[in-house]
């Protein structure tokens, strides 16, 4: 499995390098005030990719942090509830096994 993962990443790196070499052209970008910036196309695509990826990563990190805080609060509440019960969890009756009877036809 590790070999396939490494093969995938090498193939992806090769495709990215081939794309970069095949599209190494400058693209003019008009800025404010009549300024024009000449940027290589692969760099421009990488920057736009990061422009979309970074807000998504920030949102995902915040969501994980919120869920971790909720989990910690729930664990503290459970610990407090079991401490109030004398250190023992409430007794739950064991399930009764079903009898293995064969229906007669």
Biotite code that builds the C-alpha atoms (Angstrom):
import biotite.structure as struc

atoms = struc.array([
    struc.Atom([0.000, 0.000, 0.000], chain_id="A", res_id=1, res_name="UNK", atom_name="CA", element="C"),
    struc.Atom([2.886, 2.345, 0.801], chain_id="A", res_id=2, res_name="UNK", atom_name="CA", element="C"),
    struc.Atom([4.343, 1.661, -2.654], chain_id="A", res_id=3, res_name="UNK", atom_name="CA", element="C"),
    struc.Atom([1.084, 2.644, -4.353], chain_id="A", res_id=4, res_name="UNK", atom_name="CA", element="C"),
    struc.Atom([0.873, 5.842, -2.329], chain_id="A", res_id=5, res_name="UNK", atom_name="CA", element="C"),
    struc.Atom([4.440, 6.777, -3.277], chain_id="A", res_id=6, res_name="UNK", atom_name="CA", element="C"),
    struc.Atom([3.759, 5.910, -6.920], chain_id="A", res_id=7, res_name="UNK", atom_name="CA", element="C"),
    struc.Atom([0.672, 8.138, -6.896], chain_id="A", res_id=8, res_name="UNK", atom_name="CA", element="C"),
    struc.Atom([2.583, 11.119, -5.466], chain_id="A", res_id=9, res_name="UNK", atom_name="CA", element="C"),
    struc.Atom([5.439, 10.644, -7.929], chain_id="A", res_id=10, res_name="UNK", atom_name="CA", element="C"),
    struc.Atom([2.979, 10.504, -10.822], chain_id="A", res_id=11, res_name="UNK", atom_name="CA", element="C"),
    struc.Atom([1.242, 13.632, -9.553], chain_id="A", res_id=12, res_name="UNK", atom_name="CA", element="C"),
    struc.Atom([4.589, 15.456, -9.235], chain_id="A", res_id=13, res_name="UNK", atom_name="CA", element="C"),
    struc.Atom([5.549, 14.386, -12.750], chain_id="A", res_id=14, res_name="UNK", atom_name="CA", element="C"),
    struc.Atom([2.254, 15.658, -14.153], chain_id="A", res_id=15, res_name="UNK", atom_name="CA", element="C"),
    struc.Atom([2.655, 18.965, -12.328], chain_id="A", res_id=16, res_name="UNK", atom_name="CA", element="C"),
    struc.Atom([6.202, 19.359, -13.673], chain_id="A", res_id=17, res_name="UNK", atom_name="CA", element="C"),
    struc.Atom([5.087, 18.498, -17.211], chain_id="A", res_id=18, res_name="UNK", atom_name="CA", element="C"),
    struc.Atom([2.231, 21.009, -16.949], chain_id="A", res_id=19, res_name="UNK", atom_name="CA", element="C"),
    struc.Atom([4.606, 23.674, -15.644], chain_id="A", res_id=20, res_name="UNK", atom_name="CA", element="C"),
    struc.Atom([7.138, 23.146, -18.417], chain_id="A", res_id=21, res_name="UNK", atom_name="CA", element="C"),
    struc.Atom([4.454, 23.042, -21.107], chain_id="A", res_id=22, res_name="UNK", atom_name="CA", element="C"),
    struc.Atom([2.731, 26.235, -19.932], chain_id="A", res_id=23, res_name="UNK", atom_name="CA", element="C"),
    struc.Atom([5.669, 28.420, -18.920], chain_id="A", res_id=24, res_name="UNK", atom_name="CA", element="C"),
    struc.Atom([4.255, 31.605, -20.375], chain_id="A", res_id=25, res_name="UNK", atom_name="CA", element="C"),
    struc.Atom([3.799, 35.011, -18.837], chain_id="A", res_id=26, res_name="UNK", atom_name="CA", element="C"),
    struc.Atom([0.318, 36.327, -18.279], chain_id="A", res_id=27, res_name="UNK", atom_name="CA", element="C"),
    struc.Atom([-0.270, 40.070, -17.914], chain_id="A", res_id=28, res_name="UNK", atom_name="CA", element="C"),
    struc.Atom([-2.375, 41.057, -14.920], chain_id="A", res_id=29, res_name="UNK", atom_name="CA", element="C"),
    struc.Atom([-3.804, 44.574, -14.788], chain_id="A", res_id=30, res_name="UNK", atom_name="CA", element="C"),
    struc.Atom([-3.515, 46.090, -11.327], chain_id="A", res_id=31, res_name="UNK", atom_name="CA", element="C"),
    struc.Atom([-4.935, 49.253, -9.802], chain_id="A", res_id=32, res_name="UNK", atom_name="CA", element="C"),
    struc.Atom([-3.540, 52.495, -11.212], chain_id="A", res_id=33, res_name="UNK", atom_name="CA", element="C"),
    struc.Atom([-2.751, 51.168, -14.669], chain_id="A", res_id=34, res_name="UNK", atom_name="CA", element="C"),
    struc.Atom([0.051, 48.905, -13.468], chain_id="A", res_id=35, res_name="UNK", atom_name="CA", element="C"),
    struc.Atom([0.591, 45.647, -15.300], chain_id="A", res_id=36, res_name="UNK", atom_name="CA", element="C"),
    struc.Atom([2.266, 42.642, -13.652], chain_id="A", res_id=37, res_name="UNK", atom_name="CA", element="C"),
    struc.Atom([3.677, 39.835, -15.761], chain_id="A", res_id=38, res_name="UNK", atom_name="CA", element="C"),
    struc.Atom([3.245, 36.563, -13.869], chain_id="A", res_id=39, res_name="UNK", atom_name="CA", element="C"),
    struc.Atom([4.094, 33.036, -14.986], chain_id="A", res_id=40, res_name="UNK", atom_name="CA", element="C"),
    struc.Atom([0.959, 30.949, -15.561], chain_id="A", res_id=41, res_name="UNK", atom_name="CA", element="C"),
    struc.Atom([1.929, 28.048, -13.207], chain_id="A", res_id=42, res_name="UNK", atom_name="CA", element="C"),
    struc.Atom([2.630, 30.526, -10.397], chain_id="A", res_id=43, res_name="UNK", atom_name="CA", element="C"),
    struc.Atom([-0.712, 32.233, -11.020], chain_id="A", res_id=44, res_name="UNK", atom_name="CA", element="C"),
    struc.Atom([-2.554, 28.903, -10.896], chain_id="A", res_id=45, res_name="UNK", atom_name="CA", element="C"),
    struc.Atom([-0.745, 27.918, -7.687], chain_id="A", res_id=46, res_name="UNK", atom_name="CA", element="C"),
    struc.Atom([-1.652, 31.229, -6.044], chain_id="A", res_id=47, res_name="UNK", atom_name="CA", element="C"),
    struc.Atom([-5.331, 30.894, -7.019], chain_id="A", res_id=48, res_name="UNK", atom_name="CA", element="C"),
    struc.Atom([-5.306, 27.331, -5.671], chain_id="A", res_id=49, res_name="UNK", atom_name="CA", element="C"),
    struc.Atom([-3.959, 28.606, -2.340], chain_id="A", res_id=50, res_name="UNK", atom_name="CA", element="C"),
    struc.Atom([-6.522, 31.420, -2.379], chain_id="A", res_id=51, res_name="UNK", atom_name="CA", element="C"),
    struc.Atom([-9.247, 28.770, -2.347], chain_id="A", res_id=52, res_name="UNK", atom_name="CA", element="C"),
    struc.Atom([-7.504, 26.272, -0.072], chain_id="A", res_id=53, res_name="UNK", atom_name="CA", element="C"),
    struc.Atom([-6.494, 28.494, 2.845], chain_id="A", res_id=54, res_name="UNK", atom_name="CA", element="C"),
    struc.Atom([-10.021, 29.695, 3.828], chain_id="A", res_id=55, res_name="UNK", atom_name="CA", element="C"),
    struc.Atom([-11.245, 26.095, 3.626], chain_id="A", res_id=56, res_name="UNK", atom_name="CA", element="C"),
    struc.Atom([-8.437, 24.912, 5.901], chain_id="A", res_id=57, res_name="UNK", atom_name="CA", element="C"),
    struc.Atom([-9.176, 27.698, 8.384], chain_id="A", res_id=58, res_name="UNK", atom_name="CA", element="C"),
    struc.Atom([-12.881, 26.764, 8.443], chain_id="A", res_id=59, res_name="UNK", atom_name="CA", element="C"),
    struc.Atom([-12.047, 23.064, 8.898], chain_id="A", res_id=60, res_name="UNK", atom_name="CA", element="C"),
    struc.Atom([-9.612, 23.844, 11.725], chain_id="A", res_id=61, res_name="UNK", atom_name="CA", element="C"),
    struc.Atom([-12.254, 25.983, 13.475], chain_id="A", res_id=62, res_name="UNK", atom_name="CA", element="C"),
    struc.Atom([-14.877, 23.246, 13.114], chain_id="A", res_id=63, res_name="UNK", atom_name="CA", element="C"),
    struc.Atom([-12.502, 20.650, 14.600], chain_id="A", res_id=64, res_name="UNK", atom_name="CA", element="C"),
    struc.Atom([-11.675, 23.014, 17.467], chain_id="A", res_id=65, res_name="UNK", atom_name="CA", element="C"),
    struc.Atom([-15.397, 23.540, 18.194], chain_id="A", res_id=66, res_name="UNK", atom_name="CA", element="C"),
    struc.Atom([-16.070, 19.796, 18.156], chain_id="A", res_id=67, res_name="UNK", atom_name="CA", element="C"),
    struc.Atom([-13.069, 19.162, 20.433], chain_id="A", res_id=68, res_name="UNK", atom_name="CA", element="C"),
    struc.Atom([-14.390, 21.768, 22.896], chain_id="A", res_id=69, res_name="UNK", atom_name="CA", element="C"),
    struc.Atom([-17.848, 20.154, 22.865], chain_id="A", res_id=70, res_name="UNK", atom_name="CA", element="C"),
    struc.Atom([-16.329, 16.712, 23.420], chain_id="A", res_id=71, res_name="UNK", atom_name="CA", element="C"),
    struc.Atom([-14.259, 17.959, 26.359], chain_id="A", res_id=72, res_name="UNK", atom_name="CA", element="C"),
    struc.Atom([-17.326, 19.618, 27.914], chain_id="A", res_id=73, res_name="UNK", atom_name="CA", element="C"),
    struc.Atom([-19.327, 16.407, 27.509], chain_id="A", res_id=74, res_name="UNK", atom_name="CA", element="C"),
    struc.Atom([-16.544, 14.340, 29.070], chain_id="A", res_id=75, res_name="UNK", atom_name="CA", element="C"),
    struc.Atom([-16.356, 16.739, 32.029], chain_id="A", res_id=76, res_name="UNK", atom_name="CA", element="C"),
    struc.Atom([-20.137, 16.515, 32.478], chain_id="A", res_id=77, res_name="UNK", atom_name="CA", element="C"),
    struc.Atom([-19.986, 12.716, 32.361], chain_id="A", res_id=78, res_name="UNK", atom_name="CA", element="C"),
    struc.Atom([-17.183, 12.668, 34.919], chain_id="A", res_id=79, res_name="UNK", atom_name="CA", element="C"),
    struc.Atom([-19.167, 14.984, 37.188], chain_id="A", res_id=80, res_name="UNK", atom_name="CA", element="C"),
    struc.Atom([-22.303, 12.854, 36.803], chain_id="A", res_id=81, res_name="UNK", atom_name="CA", element="C"),
    struc.Atom([-20.487, 9.655, 37.693], chain_id="A", res_id=82, res_name="UNK", atom_name="CA", element="C"),
    struc.Atom([-18.794, 11.368, 40.653], chain_id="A", res_id=83, res_name="UNK", atom_name="CA", element="C"),
    struc.Atom([-22.236, 12.425, 41.946], chain_id="A", res_id=84, res_name="UNK", atom_name="CA", element="C"),
    struc.Atom([-23.352, 8.793, 41.804], chain_id="A", res_id=85, res_name="UNK", atom_name="CA", element="C"),
    struc.Atom([-20.718, 7.789, 44.356], chain_id="A", res_id=86, res_name="UNK", atom_name="CA", element="C"),
    struc.Atom([-18.056, 7.021, 41.806], chain_id="A", res_id=87, res_name="UNK", atom_name="CA", element="C"),
    struc.Atom([-20.110, 4.311, 40.179], chain_id="A", res_id=88, res_name="UNK", atom_name="CA", element="C"),
    struc.Atom([-21.860, 4.381, 36.863], chain_id="A", res_id=89, res_name="UNK", atom_name="CA", element="C"),
    struc.Atom([-25.609, 3.727, 36.999], chain_id="A", res_id=90, res_name="UNK", atom_name="CA", element="C"),
    struc.Atom([-26.500, 0.062, 36.779], chain_id="A", res_id=91, res_name="UNK", atom_name="CA", element="C"),
    struc.Atom([-27.894, -0.956, 33.437], chain_id="A", res_id=92, res_name="UNK", atom_name="CA", element="C"),
    struc.Atom([-29.698, -4.280, 33.334], chain_id="A", res_id=93, res_name="UNK", atom_name="CA", element="C"),
    struc.Atom([-28.050, -6.878, 31.151], chain_id="A", res_id=94, res_name="UNK", atom_name="CA", element="C"),
    struc.Atom([-29.959, -7.794, 28.015], chain_id="A", res_id=95, res_name="UNK", atom_name="CA", element="C"),
    struc.Atom([-31.804, -11.108, 28.156], chain_id="A", res_id=96, res_name="UNK", atom_name="CA", element="C"),
    struc.Atom([-30.682, -13.459, 25.388], chain_id="A", res_id=97, res_name="UNK", atom_name="CA", element="C"),
    struc.Atom([-33.360, -14.640, 23.048], chain_id="A", res_id=98, res_name="UNK", atom_name="CA", element="C"),
    struc.Atom([-34.142, -18.317, 23.203], chain_id="A", res_id=99, res_name="UNK", atom_name="CA", element="C"),
    struc.Atom([-33.246, -20.256, 20.092], chain_id="A", res_id=100, res_name="UNK", atom_name="CA", element="C"),
    struc.Atom([-36.564, -21.930, 19.369], chain_id="A", res_id=101, res_name="UNK", atom_name="CA", element="C"),
    struc.Atom([-37.380, -23.338, 15.969], chain_id="A", res_id=102, res_name="UNK", atom_name="CA", element="C"),
    struc.Atom([-40.825, -22.437, 14.675], chain_id="A", res_id=103, res_name="UNK", atom_name="CA", element="C"),
    struc.Atom([-42.817, -25.514, 13.770], chain_id="A", res_id=104, res_name="UNK", atom_name="CA", element="C"),
    struc.Atom([-44.611, -25.503, 10.468], chain_id="A", res_id=105, res_name="UNK", atom_name="CA", element="C"),
])
